[in-house]
Amino acid sequence: SRFSRILGNFPAAMAAVYDGSLEIDASALWSLLATSRPLGSRSIYTGIKSLQAGQVAYFGAEDNYEIKNWHEFKYQPDYSLKPKHWGDILAESLKTSAERLIHFSPNSYLFLSGGMDSRVAAAAFGQKIKTITLTTEPNMNSRISEKVAASLNIKHKTVIRDPYWYLDSFEA
């Protein structure tokens, strides 16, 4: 193997291309299973480190490497702003993001689940997007989705699928 250590932001992919035998790091695995979080830069594989957000690895000769931050978080909250002003900033950012997406993908669909996130996204897109809801039977979420789409005058389709749809793909 070229390196006795590998770094990456997706350890499972790194493990797939690793040229040696791998061992499970029991502490890191326990952390992942118990808390749904990695244990610092440790992946579940011994010898494979996980880069954190904003990090990059520089490799030198043989097995030498250095991890540096390519991005420095500089956000400082402005406590003088009122919640309404933050709401206006957020709404404007969402609309700008939606316009950018529609520019590059004009025939987009939004999965409208009826939850708060998808309702906010639908409002940001407005009539420029079509929505779809998947359900096994009409329920509160599908009814909310239909009402949201109707109130925003957005084309919407509710698809009712067989509650046992997954059995059709079980053999695959």
C-alpha positions in Angstrom: 0.0 0.0 0.0 1.3 3.5 -0.8 0.1 5.1 2.4 -0.3 3.5 5.8 -2.8 6.2 6.6 -5.6 7.6 4.5 -7.6 10.8 5.0 -10.9 11.7 3.4 -14.3 13.2 4.0 -16.1 10.0 3.2 -14.3 7.1 5.1 -16.4 4.3 3.6 -15.3 5.3 0.1 -11.7 5.5 1.2 -12.0 2.0 2.8 -13.3 0.7 -0.5 -10.1 1.7 -2.3 -7.7 1.0 0.5 -5.0 -1.4 -0.6 -4.5 -3.1 2.7 -6.5 -5.0 5.3 -8.7 -2.8 7.5 -9.7 -3.1 11.2 -12.7 -1.6 12.9 -11.9 1.1 15.5 -14.2 -0.1 18.3 -14.3 3.3 20.0 -15.2 5.2 16.9 -17.9 2.6 15.9 -19.4 2.8 19.4 -19.5 6.6 19.2 -21.2 6.5 15.8 -23.8 4.0 16.9 -24.5 5.6 20.3 -24.5 9.2 19.3 -24.8 9.3 15.5 -21.6 11.3 15.5 -18.1 10.5 14.6 -15.4 10.6 17.3 -13.4 13.6 16.2 -11.4 12.9 13.1 -11.5 9.1 13.7 -13.5 7.1 11.2 -14.8 3.6 12.1 -11.7 2.2 10.3 -8.3 2.2 12.0 -5.8 4.2 9.9 -8.4 6.1 8.0 -9.0 9.6 9.4 -12.0 11.7 8.5 -11.5 15.3 7.5 -13.7 17.8 9.2 -15.6 20.6 7.4 -13.2 23.2 6.1 -10.2 21.0 6.2 -7.8 19.8 3.4 -4.9 17.3 3.6 -1.5 18.0 2.0 0.6 14.9 1.3 4.4 15.0 1.4 7.0 12.3 0.7 6.1 8.8 1.7 3.7 8.8 4.6 3.9 12.5 5.7 0.8 14.7 5.6 -0.5 17.9 7.1 -4.1 18.9 7.7 -5.0 22.5 7.4 -8.2 24.5 7.4 -8.9 26.1 4.0 -11.9 28.0 5.4 -12.0 29.9 8.6 -15.4 30.5 10.1 -15.7 34.2 10.8 -19.4 34.6 11.5 -20.2 36.9 14.4 -23.8 37.2 15.4 -25.4 40.6 15.3 -27.5 40.7 18.5 -28.8 44.2 17.7 -31.0 42.9 14.9 -34.7 42.1 15.7 -36.2 38.7 14.8 -38.3 40.3 12.1 -35.2 41.6 10.4 -33.6 38.2 10.5 -36.8 36.7 9.0 -36.6 39.2 6.2 -32.9 38.3 5.5 -33.8 34.6 5.6 -36.8 35.0 3.3 -34.7 37.0 0.8 -31.9 34.4 0.9 -34.4 31.6 0.3 -36.0 33.4 -2.7 -32.6 34.1 -4.2 -31.6 30.5 -3.8 -34.9 29.3 -5.4 -34.5 31.7 -8.4 -31.0 30.4 -8.9 -32.1 26.8 -8.9 -35.0 27.5 -11.3 -32.6 29.3 -13.6 -30.6 26.1 -14.0 -33.4 23.6 -13.8 -36.6 25.3 -15.0 -38.7 22.1 -14.9 -38.1 21.2 -11.3 -40.3 19.4 -8.8 -40.3 19.8 -5.1 -41.2 16.9 -2.8 -43.9 18.5 -0.7 -44.2 16.4 2.5 -46.5 18.8 4.4 -43.7 19.5 6.9 -42.5 23.0 7.7 -39.3 22.8 5.6 -41.1 21.8 2.4 -43.8 24.4 3.0 -41.2 27.2 3.4 -39.4 25.9 0.2 -42.6 25.9 -1.7 -43.4 29.5 -0.7 -39.9 30.6 -1.7 -40.3 29.0 -5.2 -43.9 30.1 -5.7 -45.5 29.3 -9.0 -42.2 28.5 -10.7 -42.1 25.0 -9.4 -44.4 21.9 -9.4 -44.8 19.8 -6.3 -45.4 16.1 -5.6 -46.4 14.2 -2.5 -46.0 10.5 -2.1 -48.2 8.6 0.4 -49.6 5.2 1.0 -53.0 6.6 1.9 -54.4 10.1 2.2 -53.3 11.5 5.6 -52.7 14.7 7.4 -49.4 15.4 5.6 -50.9 14.8 2.1 -53.9 17.0 2.9 -51.6 19.8 4.2 -49.5 19.5 1.1 -52.5 19.8 -1.2 -53.7 22.9 0.8 -50.3 24.5 0.6 -50.0 24.0 -3.1 -53.6 25.3 -3.6 -52.9 28.4 -1.5 -49.7 29.1 -3.5 -51.4 28.3 -6.8 -48.8 25.7 -7.5 -49.3 22.6 -9.7 -49.4 19.6 -7.4 -49.8 15.9 -7.7 -50.4 13.4 -4.8 -49.2 9.9 -5.7 -50.8 7.1 -3.6 -48.7 4.0 -3.7 -49.3 0.5 -2.5 -48.4 0.3 1.2 -46.3 -2.8 0.3 -44.4 -1.2 -2.6 -41.1 -2.2 -1.1 -42.0 -5.9 -1.5 -41.9 -5.5 -5.2 -38.3 -4.6 -5.1 -37.3 -7.1 -2.3 -35.8 -9.6 -4.7 -33.7 -6.9 -6.4 
